[in-house]
Amino acid sequence: MIVQRYARYFAFCPVWAWPWLWLQLAMIERFSRQTGRKVLVRVRRDGWVKVCFVSDLPQPEGTFRPMLPLTPRWQRWAAQSDRPVTVLAAPPA
């Protein structure tokens, strides 16, 4: 229930602002439930709610994530230089 979850906001605002506060929090809660995003809000003393941050969309199941290389970077020549390996292997002239 919204009242129990956001009790600190209702304690912060005067009683005459509770209906407006409840309406705004209900809309934010519905948005969060429908999209799966989390919302960080700031409540003013007069009952106005400001959305400060909205999280990213949740990643769908089966999203490809590349595997990290098994060898450390200092053992891979490609990670040490922008030059091709053939140029690095060539003897100096």
PDB file of N, CA, C and O in Angstrom:
ATOM      1  N   MET A   1       0.839  -1.177   0.000  1.00  0.00           N
ATOM      2  CA  MET A   1       0.000   0.000   0.000  1.00  0.00           C
ATOM      3  C   MET A   1       0.885   1.241   0.000  1.00  0.00           C
ATOM      4  O   MET A   1       1.937   1.270   0.638  1.00  0.00           O
ATOM      5  N   ILE A   2       0.451   2.241  -0.709  1.00  0.00           N
ATOM      6  CA  ILE A   2       1.253   3.447  -0.898  1.00  0.00           C
ATOM      7  C   ILE A   2       1.449   4.205   0.411  1.00  0.00           C
ATOM      8  O   ILE A   2       2.531   4.738   0.654  1.00  0.00           O
ATOM      9  N   VAL A   3       0.435   4.261   1.245  1.00  0.00           N
ATOM     10  CA  VAL A   3       0.528   5.043   2.479  1.00  0.00           C
ATOM     11  C   VAL A   3       1.593   4.466   3.407  1.00  0.00           C
ATOM     12  O   VAL A   3       2.347   5.221   4.021  1.00  0.00           O
ATOM     13  N   GLN A   4       1.666   3.151   3.517  1.00  0.00           N
ATOM     14  CA  GLN A   4       2.666   2.547   4.394  1.00  0.00           C
ATOM     15  C   GLN A   4       4.072   2.675   3.812  1.00  0.00           C
ATOM     16  O   GLN A   4       5.038   2.880   4.548  1.00  0.00           O
ATOM     17  N   ARG A   5       4.181   2.555   2.496  1.00  0.00           N
ATOM     18  CA  ARG A   5       5.491   2.604   1.882  1.00  0.00           C
ATOM     19  C   ARG A   5       6.101   4.005   1.939  1.00  0.00           C
ATOM     20  O   ARG A   5       7.310   4.148   2.119  1.00  0.00           O
ATOM     21  N   TYR A   6       5.280   5.023   1.789  1.00  0.00           N
ATOM     22  CA  TYR A   6       5.753   6.404   1.769  1.00  0.00           C
ATOM     23  C   TYR A   6       5.290   7.180   2.999  1.00  0.00           C
ATOM     24  O   TYR A   6       4.965   8.363   2.895  1.00  0.00           O
ATOM     25  N   ALA A   7       5.256   6.542   4.135  1.00  0.00           N
ATOM     26  CA  ALA A   7       4.776   7.189   5.355  1.00  0.00           C
ATOM     27  C   ALA A   7       5.623   8.406   5.724  1.00  0.00           C
ATOM     28  O   ALA A   7       5.101   9.384   6.259  1.00  0.00           O
ATOM     29  N   ARG A   8       6.905   8.353   5.444  1.00  0.00           N
ATOM     30  CA  ARG A   8       7.767   9.497   5.803  1.00  0.00           C
ATOM     31  C   ARG A   8       7.412  10.744   5.005  1.00  0.00           C
ATOM     32  O   ARG A   8       7.558  11.861   5.501  1.00  0.00           O
ATOM     33  N   TYR A   9       6.944  10.558   3.764  1.00  0.00           N
ATOM     34  CA  TYR A   9       6.534  11.713   2.968  1.00  0.00           C
ATOM     35  C   TYR A   9       5.233  12.313   3.503  1.00  0.00           C
ATOM     36  O   TYR A   9       5.076  13.533   3.537  1.00  0.00           O
ATOM     37  N   PHE A  10       4.310  11.460   3.918  1.00  0.00           N
ATOM     38  CA  PHE A  10       3.062  11.967   4.477  1.00  0.00           C
ATOM     39  C   PHE A  10       3.297  12.653   5.821  1.00  0.00           C
ATOM     40  O   PHE A  10       2.602  13.612   6.155  1.00  0.00           O
ATOM     41  N   ALA A  11       4.268  12.172   6.591  1.00  0.00           N
ATOM     42  CA  ALA A  11       4.602  12.831   7.855  1.00  0.00           C
ATOM     43  C   ALA A  11       5.287  14.174   7.610  1.00  0.00           C
ATOM     44  O   ALA A  11       5.203  15.074   8.446  1.00  0.00           O
ATOM     45  N   PHE A  12       5.958  14.313   6.477  1.00  0.00           N
ATOM     46  CA  PHE A  12       6.679  15.541   6.143  1.00  0.00           C
ATOM     47  C   PHE A  12       5.726  16.647   5.677  1.00  0.00           C
ATOM     48  O   PHE A  12       5.980  17.826   5.921  1.00  0.00           O
ATOM     49  N   CYS A  13       4.627  16.268   5.005  1.00  0.00           N
ATOM     50  CA  CYS A  13       3.700  17.244   4.419  1.00  0.00           C
ATOM     51  C   CYS A  13       2.526  17.516   5.352  1.00  0.00           C
ATOM     52  O   CYS A  13       2.175  16.657   6.160  1.00  0.00           O
ATOM     53  N   PRO A  14       1.918  18.686   5.256  1.00  0.00           N
ATOM     54  CA  PRO A  14       0.718  18.969   6.054  1.00  0.00           C
ATOM     55  C   PRO A  14      -0.473  18.145   5.541  1.00  0.00           C
ATOM     56  O   PRO A  14      -0.463  17.649   4.414  1.00  0.00           O
ATOM     57  N   VAL A  15      -1.467  18.016   6.370  1.00  0.00           N
ATOM     58  CA  VAL A  15      -2.610  17.153   6.063  1.00  0.00           C
ATOM     59  C   VAL A  15      -3.356  17.623   4.819  1.00  0.00           C
ATOM     60  O   VAL A  15      -3.843  16.787   4.058  1.00  0.00           O
ATOM     61  N   TRP A  16      -3.461  18.909   4.591  1.00  0.00           N
ATOM     62  CA  TRP A  16      -4.199  19.395   3.431  1.00  0.00           C
ATOM     63  C   TRP A  16      -3.534  19.032   2.110  1.00  0.00           C
ATOM     64  O   TRP A  16      -4.184  19.096   1.067  1.00  0.00           O
ATOM     65  N   ALA A  17      -2.246  18.649   2.122  1.00  0.00           N
ATOM     66  CA  ALA A  17      -1.532  18.283   0.897  1.00  0.00           C
ATOM     67  C   ALA A  17      -1.548  16.779   0.639  1.00  0.00           C
ATOM     68  O   ALA A  17      -1.055  16.340  -0.400  1.00  0.00           O
ATOM     69  N   TRP A  18      -2.093  15.981   1.540  1.00  0.00           N
ATOM     70  CA  TRP A  18      -2.062  14.531   1.392  1.00  0.00           C
ATOM     71  C   TRP A  18      -2.767  14.018   0.141  1.00  0.00           C
ATOM     72  O   TRP A  18      -2.218  13.128  -0.509  1.00  0.00           O
ATOM     73  N   PRO A  19      -3.947  14.514  -0.245  1.00  0.00           N
ATOM     74  CA  PRO A  19      -4.570  13.976  -1.470  1.00  0.00           C
ATOM     75  C   PRO A  19      -3.707  14.206  -2.720  1.00  0.00           C
ATOM     76  O   PRO A  19      -3.567  13.309  -3.552  1.00  0.00           O
ATOM     77  N   TRP A  20      -3.140  15.391  -2.847  1.00  0.00           N
ATOM     78  CA  TRP A  20      -2.289  15.687  -3.989  1.00  0.00           C
ATOM     79  C   TRP A  20      -1.016  14.851  -3.959  1.00  0.00           C
ATOM     80  O   TRP A  20      -0.558  14.377  -4.998  1.00  0.00           O
ATOM     81  N   LEU A  21      -0.450  14.669  -2.783  1.00  0.00           N
ATOM     82  CA  LEU A  21       0.742  13.841  -2.630  1.00  0.00           C
ATOM     83  C   LEU A  21       0.433  12.395  -2.982  1.00  0.00           C
ATOM     84  O   LEU A  21       1.210  11.744  -3.681  1.00  0.00           O
ATOM     85  N   TRP A  22      -0.692  11.891  -2.503  1.00  0.00           N
ATOM     86  CA  TRP A  22      -1.075  10.504  -2.787  1.00  0.00           C
ATOM     87  C   TRP A  22      -1.269  10.298  -4.293  1.00  0.00           C
ATOM     88  O   TRP A  22      -0.831   9.283  -4.835  1.00  0.00           O
ATOM     89  N   LEU A  23      -1.914  11.239  -4.967  1.00  0.00           N
ATOM     90  CA  LEU A  23      -2.156  11.119  -6.400  1.00  0.00           C
ATOM     91  C   LEU A  23      -0.842  11.067  -7.173  1.00  0.00           C
ATOM     92  O   LEU A  23      -0.690  10.242  -8.075  1.00  0.00           O
ATOM     93  N   GLN A  24       0.090  11.920  -6.838  1.00  0.00           N
ATOM     94  CA  GLN A  24       1.378  11.933  -7.532  1.00  0.00           C
ATOM     95  C   GLN A  24       2.167  10.654  -7.277  1.00  0.00           C
ATOM     96  O   GLN A  24       2.752  10.085  -8.199  1.00  0.00           O
ATOM     97  N   LEU A  25       2.181  10.203  -6.019  1.00  0.00           N
ATOM     98  CA  LEU A  25       2.911   8.973  -5.707  1.00  0.00           C
ATOM     99  C   LEU A  25       2.272   7.762  -6.373  1.00  0.00           C
ATOM    100  O   LEU A  25       2.977   6.838  -6.777  1.00  0.00           O
ATOM    101  N   ALA A  26       0.948   7.753  -6.493  1.00  0.00           N
ATOM    102  CA  ALA A  26       0.258   6.644  -7.170  1.00  0.00           C
ATOM    103  C   ALA A  26       0.623   6.612  -8.648  1.00  0.00           C
ATOM    104  O   ALA A  26       0.826   5.533  -9.204  1.00  0.00           O
ATOM    105  N   MET A  27       0.711   7.772  -9.297  1.00  0.00           N
ATOM    106  CA  MET A  27       1.095   7.813 -10.709  1.00  0.00           C
ATOM    107  C   MET A  27       2.539   7.352 -10.902  1.00  0.00           C
ATOM    108  O   MET A  27       2.838   6.633 -11.856  1.00  0.00           O
ATOM    109  N   ILE A  28       3.425   7.756 -10.012  1.00  0.00           N
ATOM    110  CA  ILE A  28       4.825   7.337 -10.104  1.00  0.00           C
ATOM    111  C   ILE A  28       4.946   5.844  -9.846  1.00  0.00           C
ATOM    112  O   ILE A  28       5.722   5.161 -10.516  1.00  0.00           O
ATOM    113  N   GLU A  29       4.197   5.335  -8.894  1.00  0.00           N
ATOM    114  CA  GLU A  29       4.218   3.907  -8.586  1.00  0.00           C
ATOM    115  C   GLU A  29       3.700   3.089  -9.777  1.00  0.00           C
ATOM    116  O   GLU A  29       4.259   2.039 -10.094  1.00  0.00           O
ATOM    117  N   ARG A  30       2.648   3.558 -10.430  1.00  0.00           N
ATOM    118  CA  ARG A  30       2.102   2.862 -11.595  1.00  0.00           C
ATOM    119  C   ARG A  30       3.105   2.875 -12.748  1.00  0.00           C
ATOM    120  O   ARG A  30       3.282   1.861 -13.424  1.00  0.00           O
ATOM    121  N   PHE A  31       3.758   4.006 -12.977  1.00  0.00           N
ATOM    122  CA  PHE A  31       4.789   4.088 -14.007  1.00  0.00           C
ATOM    123  C   PHE A  31       5.919   3.103 -13.714  1.00  0.00           C
ATOM    124  O   PHE A  31       6.389   2.405 -14.613  1.00  0.00           O
ATOM    125  N   SER A  32       6.347   3.049 -12.467  1.00  0.00           N
ATOM    126  CA  SER A  32       7.435   2.153 -12.081  1.00  0.00           C
ATOM    127  C   SER A  32       7.037   0.693 -12.262  1.00  0.00           C
ATOM    128  O   SER A  32       7.848  -0.116 -12.712  1.00  0.00           O
ATOM    129  N   ARG A  33       5.831   0.356 -11.928  1.00  0.00           N
ATOM    130  CA  ARG A  33       5.355  -1.020 -12.059  1.00  0.00           C
ATOM    131  C   ARG A  33       5.212  -1.424 -13.526  1.00  0.00           C
ATOM    132  O   ARG A  33       5.543  -2.554 -13.886  1.00  0.00           O
ATOM    133  N   GLN A  34       4.727  -0.523 -14.374  1.00  0.00           N
ATOM    134  CA  GLN A  34       4.507  -0.843 -15.785  1.00  0.00           C
ATOM    135  C   GLN A  34       5.809  -0.950 -16.580  1.00  0.00           C
ATOM    136  O   GLN A  34       5.930  -1.809 -17.453  1.00  0.00           O
ATOM    137  N   THR A  35       6.765  -0.101 -16.290  1.00  0.00           N
ATOM    138  CA  THR A  35       7.997  -0.082 -17.071  1.00  0.00           C
ATOM    139  C   THR A  35       9.121  -0.904 -16.457  1.00  0.00           C
ATOM    140  O   THR A  35      10.063  -1.268 -17.161  1.00  0.00           O
ATOM    141  N   GLY A  36       9.049  -1.204 -15.173  1.00  0.00           N
ATOM    142  CA  GLY A  36      10.132  -1.928 -14.513  1.00  0.00           C
ATOM    143  C   GLY A  36      11.289  -1.042 -14.118  1.00  0.00           C
ATOM    144  O   GLY A  36      12.342  -1.543 -13.723  1.00  0.00           O
ATOM    145  N   ARG A  37      11.118   0.265 -14.215  1.00  0.00           N
ATOM    146  CA  ARG A  37      12.165   1.210 -13.829  1.00  0.00           C
ATOM    147  C   ARG A  37      11.952   1.686 -12.403  1.00  0.00           C
ATOM    148  O   ARG A  37      10.821   1.760 -11.922  1.00  0.00           O
ATOM    149  N   LYS A  38      13.035   2.003 -11.742  1.00  0.00           N
ATOM    150  CA  LYS A  38      12.956   2.571 -10.403  1.00  0.00           C
ATOM    151  C   LYS A  38      13.035   4.089 -10.519  1.00  0.00           C
ATOM    152  O   LYS A  38      13.695   4.622 -11.410  1.00  0.00           O
ATOM    153  N   VAL A  39      12.349   4.779  -9.602  1.00  0.00           N
ATOM    154  CA  VAL A  39      12.268   6.232  -9.661  1.00  0.00           C
ATOM    155  C   VAL A  39      12.705   6.802  -8.316  1.00  0.00           C
ATOM    156  O   VAL A  39      12.256   6.344  -7.265  1.00  0.00           O
ATOM    157  N   LEU A  40      13.575   7.794  -8.353  1.00  0.00           N
ATOM    158  CA  LEU A  40      13.997   8.502  -7.155  1.00  0.00           C
ATOM    159  C   LEU A  40      13.283   9.848  -7.142  1.00  0.00           C
ATOM    160  O   LEU A  40      13.403  10.630  -8.085  1.00  0.00           O
ATOM    161  N   VAL A  41      12.537  10.116  -6.066  1.00  0.00           N
ATOM    162  CA  VAL A  41      11.727  11.326  -6.004  1.00  0.00           C
ATOM    163  C   VAL A  41      12.182  12.213  -4.857  1.00  0.00           C
ATOM    164  O   VAL A  41      12.834  11.769  -3.912  1.00  0.00           O
ATOM    165  N   ARG A  42      11.815  13.475  -4.974  1.00  0.00           N
ATOM    166  CA  ARG A  42      12.029  14.458  -3.911  1.00  0.00           C
ATOM    167  C   ARG A  42      10.680  15.116  -3.641  1.00  0.00           C
ATOM    168  O   ARG A  42       9.997  15.555  -4.566  1.00  0.00           O
ATOM    169  N   VAL A  43      10.305  15.181  -2.369  1.00  0.00           N
ATOM    170  CA  VAL A  43       9.004  15.735  -1.985  1.00  0.00           C
ATOM    171  C   VAL A  43       9.231  17.080  -1.310  1.00  0.00           C
ATOM    172  O   VAL A  43      10.043  17.212  -0.394  1.00  0.00           O
ATOM    173  N   ARG A  44       8.484  18.079  -1.792  1.00  0.00           N
ATOM    174  CA  ARG A  44       8.539  19.396  -1.170  1.00  0.00           C
ATOM    175  C   ARG A  44       7.574  19.461   0.007  1.00  0.00           C
ATOM    176  O   ARG A  44       6.714  18.597   0.175  1.00  0.00           O
ATOM    177  N   ARG A  45       7.732  20.481   0.800  1.00  0.00           N
ATOM    178  CA  ARG A  45       6.915  20.646   2.002  1.00  0.00           C
ATOM    179  C   ARG A  45       5.435  20.853   1.677  1.00  0.00           C
ATOM    180  O   ARG A  45       4.576  20.500   2.485  1.00  0.00           O
ATOM    181  N   ASP A  46       5.121  21.421   0.504  1.00  0.00           N
ATOM    182  CA  ASP A  46       3.729  21.676   0.156  1.00  0.00           C
ATOM    183  C   ASP A  46       3.085  20.522  -0.610  1.00  0.00           C
ATOM    184  O   ASP A  46       1.968  20.675  -1.105  1.00  0.00           O
ATOM    185  N   GLY A  47       3.756  19.368  -0.724  1.00  0.00           N
ATOM    186  CA  GLY A  47       3.161  18.183  -1.323  1.00  0.00           C
ATOM    187  C   GLY A  47       3.511  17.930  -2.769  1.00  0.00           C
ATOM    188  O   GLY A  47       3.055  16.942  -3.343  1.00  0.00           O
ATOM    189  N   TRP A  48       4.297  18.778  -3.369  1.00  0.00           N
ATOM    190  CA  TRP A  48       4.703  18.556  -4.750  1.00  0.00           C
ATOM    191  C   TRP A  48       5.816  17.515  -4.797  1.00  0.00           C
ATOM    192  O   TRP A  48       6.704  17.499  -3.944  1.00  0.00           O
ATOM    193  N   VAL A  49       5.755  16.654  -5.796  1.00  0.00           N
ATOM    194  CA  VAL A  49       6.752  15.596  -5.958  1.00  0.00           C
ATOM    195  C   VAL A  49       7.561  15.891  -7.204  1.00  0.00           C
ATOM    196  O   VAL A  49       7.000  16.164  -8.265  1.00  0.00           O
ATOM    197  N   LYS A  50       8.888  15.835  -7.079  1.00  0.00           N
ATOM    198  CA  LYS A  50       9.789  16.050  -8.204  1.00  0.00           C
ATOM    199  C   LYS A  50      10.545  14.752  -8.458  1.00  0.00           C
ATOM    200  O   LYS A  50      11.121  14.175  -7.536  1.00  0.00           O
ATOM    201  N   VAL A  51      10.543  14.297  -9.698  1.00  0.00           N
ATOM    202  CA  VAL A  51      11.294  13.105 -10.079  1.00  0.00           C
ATOM    203  C   VAL A  51      12.734  13.532 -10.343  1.00  0.00           C
ATOM    204  O   VAL A  51      13.002  14.316 -11.253  1.00  0.00           O
ATOM    205  N   CYS A  52      13.646  13.013  -9.547  1.00  0.00           N
ATOM    206  CA  CYS A  52      15.059  13.371  -9.696  1.00  0.00           C
ATOM    207  C   CYS A  52      15.774  12.463 -10.695  1.00  0.00           C
ATOM    208  O   CYS A  52      16.480  12.946 -11.580  1.00  0.00           O
ATOM    209  N   PHE A  53      15.592  11.162 -10.556  1.00  0.00           N
ATOM    210  CA  PHE A  53      16.268  10.206 -11.424  1.00  0.00           C
ATOM    211  C   PHE A  53      15.326   9.070 -11.770  1.00  0.00           C
ATOM    212  O   PHE A  53      14.470   8.687 -10.972  1.00  0.00           O
ATOM    213  N   VAL A  54      15.498   8.529 -12.986  1.00  0.00           N
ATOM    214  CA  VAL A  54      14.780   7.337 -13.441  1.00  0.00           C
ATOM    215  C   VAL A  54      15.838   6.346 -13.901  1.00  0.00           C
ATOM    216  O   VAL A  54      16.744   6.707 -14.652  1.00  0.00           O
ATOM    217  N   SER A  55      15.728   5.097 -13.453  1.00  0.00           N
ATOM    218  CA  SER A  55      16.743   4.104 -13.793  1.00  0.00           C
ATOM    219  C   SER A  55      16.615   3.665 -15.245  1.00  0.00           C
ATOM    220  O   SER A  55      15.633   3.975 -15.920  1.00  0.00           O
ATOM    221  N   ASP A  56      17.620   2.943 -15.711  1.00  0.00           N
ATOM    222  CA  ASP A  56      17.608   2.402 -17.066  1.00  0.00           C
ATOM    223  C   ASP A  56      16.583   1.277 -17.175  1.00  0.00           C
ATOM    224  O   ASP A  56      16.107   0.740 -16.175  1.00  0.00           O
ATOM    225  N   LEU A  57      16.262   0.939 -18.423  1.00  0.00           N
ATOM    226  CA  LEU A  57      15.369  -0.191 -18.639  1.00  0.00           C
ATOM    227  C   LEU A  57      16.046  -1.474 -18.189  1.00  0.00           C
ATOM    228  O   LEU A  57      17.255  -1.621 -18.369  1.00  0.00           O
ATOM    229  N   PRO A  58      15.307  -2.401 -17.612  1.00  0.00           N
ATOM    230  CA  PRO A  58      15.919  -3.680 -17.243  1.00  0.00           C
ATOM    231  C   PRO A  58      16.322  -4.451 -18.495  1.00  0.00           C
ATOM    232  O   PRO A  58      15.624  -4.402 -19.508  1.00  0.00           O
ATOM    233  N   GLN A  59      17.432  -5.154 -18.428  1.00  0.00           N
ATOM    234  CA  GLN A  59      17.905  -5.906 -19.585  1.00  0.00           C
ATOM    235  C   GLN A  59      17.044  -7.148 -19.773  1.00  0.00           C
ATOM    236  O   GLN A  59      16.730  -7.834 -18.800  1.00  0.00           O
ATOM    237  N   PRO A  60      16.660  -7.443 -21.005  1.00  0.00           N
ATOM    238  CA  PRO A  60      15.847  -8.641 -21.237  1.00  0.00           C
ATOM    239  C   PRO A  60      16.664  -9.907 -20.998  1.00  0.00           C
ATOM    240  O   PRO A  60      17.894  -9.892 -21.036  1.00  0.00           O
ATOM    241  N   GLU A  61      15.953 -10.991 -20.754  1.00  0.00           N
ATOM    242  CA  GLU A  61      16.622 -12.274 -20.522  1.00  0.00           C
ATOM    243  C   GLU A  61      17.357 -12.705 -21.785  1.00  0.00           C
ATOM    244  O   GLU A  61      16.878 -12.475 -22.896  1.00  0.00           O
ATOM    245  N   GLY A  62      18.501 -13.318 -21.619  1.00  0.00           N
ATOM    246  CA  GLY A  62      19.268 -13.810 -22.756  1.00  0.00           C
ATOM    247  C   GLY A  62      20.061 -12.734 -23.466  1.00  0.00           C
ATOM    248  O   GLY A  62      20.465 -12.926 -24.613  1.00  0.00           O
ATOM    249  N   THR A  63      20.294 -11.608 -22.815  1.00  0.00           N
ATOM    250  CA  THR A  63      21.074 -10.549 -23.422  1.00  0.00           C
ATOM    251  C   THR A  63      22.533 -10.999 -23.537  1.00  0.00           C
ATOM    252  O   THR A  63      23.109 -11.528 -22.586  1.00  0.00           O
ATOM    253  N   PHE A  64      23.115 -10.781 -24.712  1.00  0.00           N
ATOM    254  CA  PHE A  64      24.501 -11.197 -24.938  1.00  0.00           C
ATOM    255  C   PHE A  64      25.454 -10.298 -24.173  1.00  0.00           C
ATOM    256  O   PHE A  64      25.388  -9.072 -24.263  1.00  0.00           O
ATOM    257  N   ARG A  65      26.325 -10.921 -23.432  1.00  0.00           N
ATOM    258  CA  ARG A  65      27.407 -10.202 -22.761  1.00  0.00           C
ATOM    259  C   ARG A  65      28.713 -10.862 -23.168  1.00  0.00           C
ATOM    260  O   ARG A  65      28.879 -12.063 -22.953  1.00  0.00           O
ATOM    261  N   PRO A  66      29.641 -10.118 -23.746  1.00  0.00           N
ATOM    262  CA  PRO A  66      30.890 -10.739 -24.186  1.00  0.00           C
ATOM    263  C   PRO A  66      31.704 -11.242 -22.996  1.00  0.00           C
ATOM    264  O   PRO A  66      31.727 -10.633 -21.927  1.00  0.00           O
ATOM    265  N   MET A  67      32.369 -12.373 -23.220  1.00  0.00           N
ATOM    266  CA  MET A  67      33.207 -12.943 -22.164  1.00  0.00           C
ATOM    267  C   MET A  67      34.517 -12.174 -22.076  1.00  0.00           C
ATOM    268  O   MET A  67      35.032 -11.700 -23.088  1.00  0.00           O
ATOM    269  N   LEU A  68      35.040 -12.052 -20.899  1.00  0.00           N
ATOM    270  CA  LEU A  68      36.328 -11.397 -20.714  1.00  0.00           C
ATOM    271  C   LEU A  68      37.444 -12.329 -21.160  1.00  0.00           C
ATOM    272  O   LEU A  68      37.308 -13.544 -21.021  1.00  0.00           O
ATOM    273  N   PRO A  69      38.535 -11.806 -21.687  1.00  0.00           N
ATOM    274  CA  PRO A  69      39.646 -12.674 -22.094  1.00  0.00           C
ATOM    275  C   PRO A  69      40.275 -13.353 -20.880  1.00  0.00           C
ATOM    276  O   PRO A  69      40.301 -12.805 -19.778  1.00  0.00           O
ATOM    277  N   LEU A  70      40.779 -14.561 -21.118  1.00  0.00           N
ATOM    278  CA  LEU A  70      41.350 -15.338 -20.022  1.00  0.00           C
ATOM    279  C   LEU A  70      42.798 -14.978 -19.735  1.00  0.00           C
ATOM    280  O   LEU A  70      43.297 -15.262 -18.646  1.00  0.00           O
ATOM    281  N   THR A  71      43.484 -14.358 -20.693  1.00  0.00           N
ATOM    282  CA  THR A  71      44.874 -13.977 -20.467  1.00  0.00           C
ATOM    283  C   THR A  71      44.932 -12.526 -19.992  1.00  0.00           C
ATOM    284  O   THR A  71      44.125 -11.711 -20.437  1.00  0.00           O
ATOM    285  N   PRO A  72      45.840 -12.190 -19.122  1.00  0.00           N
ATOM    286  CA  PRO A  72      45.950 -10.802 -18.677  1.00  0.00           C
ATOM    287  C   PRO A  72      46.400  -9.879 -19.807  1.00  0.00           C
ATOM    288  O   PRO A  72      47.008 -10.330 -20.778  1.00  0.00           O
ATOM    289  N   ARG A  73      46.104  -8.608 -19.679  1.00  0.00           N
ATOM    290  CA  ARG A  73      46.422  -7.635 -20.726  1.00  0.00           C
ATOM    291  C   ARG A  73      47.921  -7.524 -20.977  1.00  0.00           C
ATOM    292  O   ARG A  73      48.335  -7.299 -22.114  1.00  0.00           O
ATOM    293  N   TRP A  74      48.731  -7.675 -19.954  1.00  0.00           N
ATOM    294  CA  TRP A  74      50.164  -7.489 -20.145  1.00  0.00           C
ATOM    295  C   TRP A  74      50.797  -8.659 -20.894  1.00  0.00           C
ATOM    296  O   TRP A  74      51.952  -8.568 -21.311  1.00  0.00           O
ATOM    297  N   GLN A  75      50.059  -9.757 -21.073  1.00  0.00           N
ATOM    298  CA  GLN A  75      50.584 -10.880 -21.846  1.00  0.00           C
ATOM    299  C   GLN A  75      50.070 -10.886 -23.284  1.00  0.00           C
ATOM    300  O   GLN A  75      50.470 -11.744 -24.071  1.00  0.00           O
ATOM    301  N   ARG A  76      49.206  -9.964 -23.640  1.00  0.00           N
ATOM    302  CA  ARG A  76      48.672  -9.890 -25.001  1.00  0.00           C
ATOM    303  C   ARG A  76      49.317  -8.719 -25.727  1.00  0.00           C
ATOM    304  O   ARG A  76      49.261  -7.584 -25.255  1.00  0.00           O
ATOM    305  N   TRP A  77      49.932  -8.995 -26.877  1.00  0.00           N
ATOM    306  CA  TRP A  77      50.576  -7.937 -27.643  1.00  0.00           C
ATOM    307  C   TRP A  77      49.574  -6.940 -28.183  1.00  0.00           C
ATOM    308  O   TRP A  77      49.872  -5.747 -28.260  1.00  0.00           O
ATOM    309  N   ALA A  78      48.420  -7.392 -28.551  1.00  0.00           N
ATOM    310  CA  ALA A  78      47.426  -6.497 -29.146  1.00  0.00           C
ATOM    311  C   ALA A  78      46.987  -5.414 -28.160  1.00  0.00           C
ATOM    312  O   ALA A  78      46.598  -4.321 -28.572  1.00  0.00           O
ATOM    313  N   ALA A  79      47.045  -5.703 -26.900  1.00  0.00           N
ATOM    314  CA  ALA A  79      46.625  -4.728 -25.903  1.00  0.00           C
ATOM    315  C   ALA A  79      47.712  -3.699 -25.605  1.00  0.00           C
ATOM    316  O   ALA A  79      47.435  -2.689 -24.957  1.00  0.00           O
ATOM    317  N   GLN A  80      48.933  -3.929 -26.060  1.00  0.00           N
ATOM    318  CA  GLN A  80      50.031  -3.045 -25.719  1.00  0.00           C
ATOM    319  C   GLN A  80      50.326  -1.986 -26.769  1.00  0.00           C
ATOM    320  O   GLN A  80      50.961  -0.977 -26.462  1.00  0.00           O
ATOM    321  N   SER A  81      49.877  -2.195 -27.999  1.00  0.00           N
ATOM    322  CA  SER A  81      50.225  -1.256 -29.057  1.00  0.00           C
ATOM    323  C   SER A  81      49.094  -1.196 -30.071  1.00  0.00           C
ATOM    324  O   SER A  81      48.290  -2.120 -30.193  1.00  0.00           O
ATOM    325  N   ASP A  82      49.055  -0.084 -30.793  1.00  0.00           N
ATOM    326  CA  ASP A  82      48.093   0.061 -31.872  1.00  0.00           C
ATOM    327  C   ASP A  82      48.631  -0.485 -33.185  1.00  0.00           C
ATOM    328  O   ASP A  82      47.878  -0.617 -34.149  1.00  0.00           O
ATOM    329  N   ARG A  83      49.916  -0.804 -33.241  1.00  0.00           N
ATOM    330  CA  ARG A  83      50.519  -1.314 -34.479  1.00  0.00           C
ATOM    331  C   ARG A  83      50.174  -2.786 -34.656  1.00  0.00           C
ATOM    332  O   ARG A  83      49.993  -3.500 -33.670  1.00  0.00           O
ATOM    333  N   PRO A  84      50.080  -3.252 -35.913  1.00  0.00           N
ATOM    334  CA  PRO A  84      49.796  -4.662 -36.156  1.00  0.00           C
ATOM    335  C   PRO A  84      50.931  -5.546 -35.650  1.00  0.00           C
ATOM    336  O   PRO A  84      52.052  -5.070 -35.466  1.00  0.00           O
ATOM    337  N   VAL A  85      50.655  -6.806 -35.427  1.00  0.00           N
ATOM    338  CA  VAL A  85      51.641  -7.742 -34.894  1.00  0.00           C
ATOM    339  C   VAL A  85      52.782  -7.936 -35.904  1.00  0.00           C
ATOM    340  O   VAL A  85      53.927  -8.133 -35.496  1.00  0.00           O
ATOM    341  N   THR A  86      52.495  -7.884 -37.204  1.00  0.00           N
ATOM    342  CA  THR A  86      53.555  -8.063 -38.213  1.00  0.00           C
ATOM    343  C   THR A  86      54.592  -6.951 -38.145  1.00  0.00           C
ATOM    344  O   THR A  86      55.777  -7.201 -38.368  1.00  0.00           O
ATOM    345  N   VAL A  87      54.172  -5.739 -37.844  1.00  0.00           N
ATOM    346  CA  VAL A  87      55.120  -4.637 -37.722  1.00  0.00           C
ATOM    347  C   VAL A  87      55.930  -4.774 -36.450  1.00  0.00           C
ATOM    348  O   VAL A  87      57.112  -4.430 -36.428  1.00  0.00           O
ATOM    349  N   LEU A  88      55.317  -5.266 -35.401  1.00  0.00           N
ATOM    350  CA  LEU A  88      56.043  -5.445 -34.149  1.00  0.00           C
ATOM    351  C   LEU A  88      57.081  -6.567 -34.267  1.00  0.00           C
ATOM    352  O   LEU A  88      58.137  -6.505 -33.637  1.00  0.00           O
ATOM    353  N   ALA A  89      56.782  -7.584 -35.068  1.00  0.00           N
ATOM    354  CA  ALA A  89      57.686  -8.724 -35.194  1.00  0.00           C
ATOM    355  C   ALA A  89      58.820  -8.448 -36.181  1.00  0.00           C
ATOM    356  O   ALA A  89      59.805  -9.186 -36.194  1.00  0.00           O
ATOM    357  N   ALA A  90      58.710  -7.415 -36.997  1.00  0.00           N
ATOM    358  CA  ALA A  90      59.752  -7.126 -37.999  1.00  0.00           C
ATOM    359  C   ALA A  90      61.014  -6.633 -37.306  1.00  0.00           C
ATOM    360  O   ALA A  90      60.950  -5.826 -36.379  1.00  0.00           O
ATOM    361  N   PRO A  91      62.182  -7.135 -37.771  1.00  0.00           N
ATOM    362  CA  PRO A  91      63.439  -6.669 -37.159  1.00  0.00           C
ATOM    363  C   PRO A  91      63.706  -5.196 -37.537  1.00  0.00           C
ATOM    364  O   PRO A  91      63.312  -4.757 -38.617  1.00  0.00           O
ATOM    365  N   PRO A  92      64.350  -4.461 -36.679  1.00  0.00           N
ATOM    366  CA  PRO A  92      64.640  -3.063 -36.996  1.00  0.00           C
ATOM    367  C   PRO A  92      65.642  -2.981 -38.143  1.00  0.00           C
ATOM    368  O   PRO A  92      66.541  -3.816 -38.243  1.00  0.00           O
ATOM    369  N   ALA A  93      65.497  -2.004 -38.986  1.00  0.00           N
ATOM    370  CA  ALA A  93      66.377  -1.859 -40.147  1.00  0.00           C
ATOM    371  C   ALA A  93      67.525  -0.936 -39.858  1.00  0.00           C
ATOM    372  O   ALA A  93      68.364  -0.702 -40.728  1.00  0.00           O
TER     373      ALA A  93
END
